[in-house]
Amino acid sequence: MEEAMEIDERPTLQRKQSRYQIRDEIFEIHKEKYQGQQYSQIYFARLHKMRTLLYSLVGKWKPDLPVKTVLGLEEGKECIIVGTLYKHMKLKPCILDEYSKERSVLPLVRPDNFVHPDDHLVLEDESGRVKLAGDVLSPSVYVTGNVLALHGKETGNGDFLVQDVLEAGLPPQIPLELGSKEDKYVVFVSGLSVGSSTCNPLQLQLLLDHLTGHLGDEKEQTIASQIVRVVIAGNSMKIPSGLLSGQYLGPKEQSKLSEPIKELDILLTQLASAMPLDIMPGEQDPANFALPQQPLNRCLFPGASLYNTFMSCTNPHSFELDGVGFLGTSGQNVDDLHKYSDAKSKLDFMERTLRWRHLAPTAPNTLGCYPFTDKDPFFLESCPHVYFVGNQDKYDTRLLQGSEGQSVRLIRVPKFCETGVAVALNIVNLECHALSFSTSLDP
């Protein structure tokens, strides 16, 4: 009895609070219209925005060289041209491959990376196109949709021999005042895949109990009380593919179709009752396929949506916590870059999107996106302090330093259903670490 009294008299831990501002306005589509818009318009908008920026940088980069259009090139005379890259790829899939697959006896091999040594680049502006030559610009690094400034000269066979390259570079960043605040954590998790065969309910419950402070001793609960927000970065549920064939569904099939959504709502309700959370749509979730994906409908979550701590957000997702800027995706932009270019690490792809000042350079060429007519929402006006990408094969992180004092924490958030790993970030110093949950008895 005395022991029970001692437990009851322990001080109640209060969860720390943070200042939250959502910045998803640029990714929201309020009046969708598919009335014959051409994807060329988003490329024009991108080129106009990026060219204005690159022109402002050329004066410091190569002040003595003239800037010309593709049509204005003169053989042998060095100059600078600015335009959009197009990459000719030998292995790039096309609709004819689908037709051939139906007609052939043996299935066609489809690699997960389509880079080939024979790939070559072309630069395009409003006046025309020119094939790029030389070893300075590697086709394996760049993709269709990049906007660059190139220093070089036209050769006798009509190619443009590239001698130097200017990228837009990291956007300007609001400096942080670090070191004077108390520890506060944001936890990132992705790929919950509720309803899939790989989803471990016990593992999910361990994650939930840790976040809500129902797991561990007083020290563990104190750490849990410092978690001020959870961000779920896409692919939270998995609808059985056999139920999405377009055929009529009977009562039993309809019940199976809604089960993953109901299970996820139960989980989110428990989480939202304890702390603020953001949920982003992913490739597998019941949301629009094309980027930017719009918030998951709150009607899907009748329990969780009752709490004002529950935020259904866009993908990409941008927000601020205590002045720290966050930007992240559910992984489609980096996964698509992996298919059409090469890098030693997927963190390199993340770094490239920041240095190119474009979150999804392969959209709309190989990555689906809404046909915007007057803007390109993926252009980066400012540099985040934290840049995260969900649904990766493993956890990885890097601190990227810019030439003008920018500092960005890059985070690859792994699929929780496959790895049992979430990521905790301290917004005071931008240090992060993995949170691993396992139900295995193996050491």
LOSE-975471 format. One line per 2 residues: number of its first residue (from 1); for each residue x, y, z of C-alpha. Coordinates in nm, 3 decimals, decimal comma, m for minus. Layout:
NUM	X/Y/Z | ...
END
This chain:
1	0,000/0,000/0,000 | 0,283/0,236/0,085
3	0,454/0,153/m0,243 | 0,135/0,237/m0,430
5	0,116/0,570/m0,251 | 0,476/0,649/m0,349
7	0,400/0,580/m0,715 | 0,090/0,797/m0,704
9	0,281/1,084/m0,547 | 0,543/1,107/m0,820
11	0,531/1,446/m0,997 | 0,339/1,447/m1,326
13	0,560/1,528/m1,623 | 0,439/1,804/m1,853
15	0,507/1,777/m2,225 | 0,710/2,068/m2,357
17	0,549/2,305/m2,604 | 0,680/2,472/m2,918
19	0,577/2,750/m3,151 | 0,438/2,597/m3,473
21	0,374/2,762/m3,807 | 0,269/2,568/m4,116
23	0,407/2,689/m4,452 | 0,222/2,464/m4,698
25	0,035/2,740/m4,882 | 0,252/2,718/m5,192
27	0,180/2,343/m5,223 | m0,197/2,373/m5,184
29	m0,423/2,344/m5,491 | m0,759/2,504/m5,421
31	m0,919/2,492/m5,766 | m0,798/2,194/m5,962
33	m0,858/2,221/m6,334 | m0,745/1,980/m6,601
35	m0,853/2,172/m6,910 | m0,578/2,110/m7,160
37	m0,291/2,276/m6,973 | 0,046/2,193/m7,124
39	0,338/2,087/m6,909 | 0,556/2,323/m7,111
41	0,411/2,605/m6,902 | 0,567/2,483/m6,578
43	0,902/2,455/m6,760 | 0,865/2,813/m6,885
45	0,787/2,930/m6,531 | 1,089/2,741/m6,396
47	1,323/2,875/m6,663 | 1,207/3,233/m6,608
49	1,257/3,210/m6,231 | 1,591/3,032/m6,246
51	1,729/3,240/m6,532 | 1,663/3,563/m6,343
53	1,853/3,417/m6,049 | 2,144/3,286/m6,258
55	2,179/3,615/m6,446 | 2,227/3,787/m6,111
57	2,510/3,543/m6,028 | 2,687/3,551/m6,364
59	2,835/3,898/m6,297 | 3,052/3,761/m6,016
61	3,116/3,426/m6,186 | 3,232/3,533/m6,535
63	3,201/3,912/m6,558 | 3,393/3,941/m6,887
65	3,187/3,696/m7,092 | 2,871/3,783/m7,289
67	2,543/3,601/m7,218 | 2,379/3,468/m7,532
69	2,083/3,259/m7,640 | 2,122/2,925/m7,816
71	2,026/3,084/m8,147 | 2,285/3,358/m8,096
73	2,587/3,127/m8,060 | 2,889/3,193/m8,282
75	3,144/2,926/m8,365 | 3,462/2,948/m8,158
77	3,353/3,246/m7,945 | 3,331/3,188/m7,569
79	3,009/3,293/m7,400 | 2,754/3,195/m7,137
81	2,418/3,036/m7,211 | 2,137/2,969/m6,967
83	1,869/2,708/m7,027 | 1,694/2,388/m6,928
85	1,867/2,052/m6,962 | 1,715/1,760/m7,146
87	1,885/1,421/m7,105 | 1,862/1,168/m7,386
89	1,858/0,828/m7,212 | 1,901/0,500/m7,394
91	1,730/0,298/m7,120 | 1,453/0,539/m7,029
93	1,118/0,354/m7,035 | 0,856/0,455/m7,290
95	0,502/0,352/m7,375 | 0,629/0,129/m7,657
97	0,802/m0,085/m7,393 | 0,463/m0,155/m7,237
99	0,326/m0,258/m7,576 | 0,628/m0,482/m7,640
101	0,585/m0,646/m7,301 | 0,229/m0,744/m7,389
103	0,333/m0,886/m7,726 | 0,651/m1,068/m7,623
105	0,676/m1,412/m7,467 | 0,949/m1,321/m7,220
107	0,901/m1,023/m6,984 | 1,126/m0,724/m7,042
109	1,388/m0,652/m6,776 | 1,321/m0,323/m6,598
111	1,620/m0,202/m6,394 | 1,576/0,036/m6,103
113	1,830/0,274/m6,256 | 1,821/0,380/m6,621
115	2,159/0,556/m6,651 | 2,369/0,441/m6,948
117	2,719/0,548/m7,064 | 2,573/0,666/m7,396
119	2,341/0,922/m7,234 | 2,398/1,281/m7,345
121	2,269/1,626/m7,254 | 2,100/1,899/m7,454
123	2,041/2,257/m7,339 | 1,723/2,434/m7,444
125	1,589/2,789/m7,423 | 1,308/2,968/m7,608
127	1,527/3,014/m7,916 | 1,640/2,656/m7,973
129	1,843/2,354/m7,862 | 2,210/2,266/m7,865
131	2,387/1,940/m7,784 | 2,642/1,968/m7,502
133	2,993/1,827/m7,535 | 3,298/1,789/m7,313
135	3,376/1,618/m6,984 | 3,288/1,905/m6,749
137	2,915/1,832/m6,739 | 2,851/1,469/m6,643
139	2,523/1,327/m6,781 | 2,506/1,080/m6,491
141	2,475/1,365/m6,238 | 2,211/1,583/m6,403
143	1,853/1,515/m6,510 | 1,595/1,655/m6,746
145	1,460/1,974/m6,589 | 1,780/2,121/m6,443
147	1,835/2,489/m6,523 | 2,204/2,585/m6,544
149	2,438/2,855/m6,670 | 2,714/2,715/m6,892
151	3,043/2,870/m7,001 | 3,175/2,739/m7,332
153	3,182/2,782/m7,707 | 3,019/2,639/m8,017
155	3,228/2,384/m8,205 | 3,253/2,323/m8,577
157	2,997/2,043/m8,570 | 2,736/2,258/m8,393
159	2,784/2,126/m8,037 | 2,844/2,349/m7,736
161	3,172/2,260/m7,566 | 3,115/2,317/m7,193
163	3,412/2,459/m7,005 | 3,247/2,551/m6,673
165	2,910/2,514/m6,497 | 2,720/2,747/m6,264
167	2,440/2,607/m6,048 | 2,199/2,823/m5,853
169	2,350/2,715/m5,519 | 2,186/2,695/m5,179
171	1,909/2,953/m5,124 | 1,951/3,222/m4,856
173	1,879/3,106/m4,502 | 1,759/3,280/m4,187
175	2,033/3,221/m3,926 | 1,949/3,033/m3,608
177	2,030/3,130/m3,253 | 2,132/2,793/m3,115
179	2,251/2,686/m2,773 | 2,030/2,899/m2,548
181	1,712/2,687/m2,544 | 1,602/2,376/m2,360
183	1,608/2,042/m2,539 | 1,306/1,977/m2,759
185	1,267/1,692/m3,005 | 1,080/1,628/m3,327
187	1,032/1,262/m3,419 | 1,012/1,162/m3,785
189	0,861/0,831/m3,891 | 0,751/0,701/m4,231
191	0,631/0,386/m4,399 | 0,407/0,262/m4,119
193	0,217/0,059/m4,386 | m0,071/m0,027/m4,155
195	m0,261/m0,317/m4,315 | 0,039/m0,468/m4,496
197	0,194/m0,809/m4,432 | 0,517/m0,642/m4,319
199	0,346/m0,429/m4,053 | 0,422/m0,550/m3,700
201	0,141/m0,430/m3,466 | 0,354/m0,489/m3,155
203	0,637/m0,283/m3,300 | 0,392/m0,002/m3,376
205	0,261/m0,019/m3,020 | 0,616/0,008/m2,882
207	0,666/0,323/m3,090 | 0,336/0,465/m2,971
209	0,404/0,387/m2,605 | 0,748/0,547/m2,625
211	0,617/0,866/m2,786 | 0,329/0,902/m2,542
213	0,546/0,833/m2,236 | 0,391/0,500/m2,137
215	0,714/0,307/m2,180 | 1,026/0,292/m1,965
217	1,132/0,436/m1,632 | 1,117/0,796/m1,514
219	1,427/0,887/m1,718 | 1,273/0,750/m2,038
221	0,947/0,929/m1,966 | 1,134/1,255/m1,908
223	1,292/1,218/m2,253 | 0,950/1,141/m2,402
225	0,812/1,460/m2,246 | 1,066/1,658/m2,454
227	0,910/1,537/m2,782 | 0,709/1,836/m2,905
229	0,591/1,700/m3,240 | 0,570/1,386/m3,452
231	0,589/1,401/m3,832 | 0,460/1,099/m4,027
233	0,617/1,123/m4,372 | 0,392/0,918/m4,599
235	0,289/0,560/m4,676 | 0,105/0,526/m4,348
237	m0,133/0,257/m4,475 | m0,135/m0,020/m4,732
239	m0,457/m0,100/m4,916 | m0,457/m0,461/m5,050
241	m0,383/m0,427/m5,422 | m0,639/m0,693/m5,515
243	m0,917/m0,463/m5,394 | m0,818/m0,180/m5,628
245	m0,896/m0,354/m5,957 | m1,193/m0,129/m6,032
247	m1,445/m0,411/m6,004 | m1,755/m0,406/m5,783
249	m1,677/m0,468/m5,418 | m1,912/m0,666/m5,199
251	m1,963/m0,601/m4,826 | m1,669/m0,824/m4,728
253	m1,431/m0,657/m4,973 | m1,546/m0,310/m4,865
255	m1,476/m0,406/m4,504 | m1,123/m0,520/m4,595
257	m1,070/m0,196/m4,788 | m1,150/0,018/m4,483
259	m0,969/m0,192/m4,222 | m0,620/m0,034/m4,268
261	m0,773/0,315/m4,248 | m0,961/0,230/m3,928
263	m0,648/0,078/m3,771 | m0,444/0,386/m3,861
265	m0,711/0,614/m3,716 | m0,696/0,425/m3,385
267	m0,318/0,470/m3,374 | m0,334/0,839/m3,469
269	m0,609/0,905/m3,214 | m0,389/0,774/m2,934
271	m0,100/0,982/m3,062 | m0,300/1,302/m3,113
273	m0,441/1,276/m2,761 | m0,086/1,305/m2,626
275	0,101/1,541/m2,861 | 0,086/1,742/m3,186
277	0,137/1,544/m3,505 | 0,162/1,608/m3,879
279	0,068/1,339/m4,129 | 0,176/1,365/m4,493
281	0,040/1,157/m4,782 | 0,267/0,918/m4,968
283	0,266/0,715/m5,285 | 0,061/0,432/m5,126
285	m0,188/0,650/m4,939 | m0,543/0,741/m5,054
287	m0,449/1,081/m5,195 | m0,385/1,231/m5,538
289	m0,088/1,069/m5,711 | 0,070/1,379/m5,866
291	0,287/1,613/m5,662 | 0,219/1,820/m5,467
293	m0,004/1,567/m5,292 | m0,288/1,731/m5,106
295	m0,366/1,659/m4,738 | m0,534/1,330/m4,656
297	m0,905/1,397/m4,606 | m0,984/1,440/m4,238
299	m1,298/1,227/m4,289 | m1,067/0,927/m4,309
301	m0,975/0,983/m3,944 | m1,295/1,046/m3,745
303	m1,116/0,982/m3,417 | m0,787/1,167/m3,465
305	m0,945/1,467/m3,641 | m1,137/1,554/m3,323
307	m0,809/1,678/m3,172 | m0,665/2,017/m3,263
309	m0,320/1,857/m3,235 | m0,388/1,656/m3,554
311	m0,262/1,821/m3,873 | m0,316/1,669/m4,218
313	m0,052/1,825/m4,443 | 0,066/1,835/m4,802
315	0,356/1,647/m4,957 | 0,599/1,830/m4,979
317	0,549/1,972/m4,630 | 0,699/2,294/m4,493
319	0,672/2,427/m4,137 | 0,854/2,607/m3,858
321	0,911/2,506/m3,495 | 1,049/2,774/m3,262
323	1,198/2,949/m3,565 | 1,360/2,635/m3,710
325	1,256/2,581/m4,072 | 1,161/2,230/m4,184
327	1,104/2,101/m4,537 | 1,038/1,742/m4,633
329	0,884/1,496/m4,875 | 0,755/1,140/m4,858
331	1,043/1,029/m5,079 | 0,915/1,040/m5,436
333	1,150/1,319/m5,547 | 1,467/1,143/m5,428
335	1,354/0,797/m5,543 | 1,292/0,935/m5,893
337	1,634/1,103/m5,901 | 1,783/0,764/m5,811
339	1,624/0,615/m6,124 | 1,753/0,875/m6,368
341	2,092/0,978/m6,225 | 2,379/0,838/m6,018
343	2,517/0,921/m5,675 | 2,718/0,744/m5,406
345	2,448/0,811/m5,147 | 2,086/0,922/m5,154
347	2,198/1,206/m4,929 | 2,381/1,333/m5,239
349	2,048/1,349/m5,423 | 1,903/1,551/m5,136
351	2,201/1,786/m5,142 | 2,168/1,831/m5,518
353	1,804/1,938/m5,494 | 1,908/2,214/m5,254
355	2,204/2,325/m5,468 | 1,980/2,323/m5,776
357	1,719/2,517/m5,575 | 1,453/2,277/m5,692
359	1,278/2,015/m5,483 | 1,163/1,793/m5,771
361	1,369/1,860/m6,087 | 1,243/1,544/m6,264
363	0,881/1,665/m6,243 | 0,691/1,660/m6,473
365	0,918/1,460/m6,706 | 0,931/1,134/m6,510
367	0,768/1,234/m6,181 | 0,397/1,314/m6,188
369	0,297/1,667/m6,092 | 0,002/1,900/m6,133
371	0,017/2,105/m6,458 | 0,077/2,449/m6,308
373	0,046/2,733/m6,556 | 0,184/3,036/m6,373
375	0,434/2,903/m6,116 | 0,665/2,622/m6,018
377	0,598/2,551/m5,647 | 0,906/2,328/m5,618
379	1,146/2,621/m5,668 | 1,321/2,690/m5,336
381	1,298/3,054/m5,232 | 1,467/2,996/m4,896
383	1,687/2,732/m4,740 | 1,541/2,512/m4,464
385	1,735/2,426/m4,151 | 1,611/2,066/m4,164
387	1,543/1,876/m4,486 | 1,394/1,527/m4,447
389	1,287/1,259/m4,693 | 1,070/0,963/m4,592
391	1,033/0,598/m4,699 | 1,402/0,527/m4,742
393	1,575/0,190/m4,709 | 1,784/0,303/m4,412
395	1,849/0,591/m4,173 | 2,120/0,834/m4,275
397	2,205/1,195/m4,199 | 2,448/1,470/m4,292
399	2,507/1,833/m4,199 | 2,535/2,038/m4,518
401	2,727/2,366/m4,503 | 2,668/2,638/m4,762
403	2,908/2,900/m4,896 | 2,710/3,184/m4,736
405	2,682/3,036/m4,387 | 2,383/2,809/m4,452
407	2,361/2,497/m4,239 | 2,112/2,222/m4,324
409	2,050/1,894/m4,146 | 1,972/1,629/m4,409
411	1,776/1,327/m4,282 | 1,676/1,007/m4,457
413	1,381/0,862/m4,265 | 1,357/0,483/m4,312
415	1,045/0,274/m4,364 | 0,932/0,186/m4,015
417	0,750/m0,134/m4,119 | 1,076/m0,278/m4,255
419	1,338/m0,133/m4,019 | 1,158/m0,050/m3,694
421	1,346/0,280/m3,693 | 1,223/0,634/m3,633
423	1,439/0,949/m3,614 | 1,456/1,203/m3,330
425	1,591/1,555/m3,396 | 1,683/1,806/m3,127
427	1,567/2,146/m3,256 | 1,812/2,321/m3,022
429	2,129/2,201/m3,198 | 1,995/2,007/m3,500
431	2,156/1,686/m3,375 | 1,962/1,370/m3,451
433	1,969/1,001/m3,373 | 1,779/0,683/m3,459
435	1,509/0,534/m3,237 | 1,504/0,159/m3,290
437	1,213/m0,062/m3,185 | 1,232/m0,438/m3,202
439	1,012/m0,725/m3,085 | 1,280/m0,987/m3,150
441	1,437/m1,178/m2,861 | 1,768/m1,206/m3,045
443	2,051/m0,997/m2,894
END
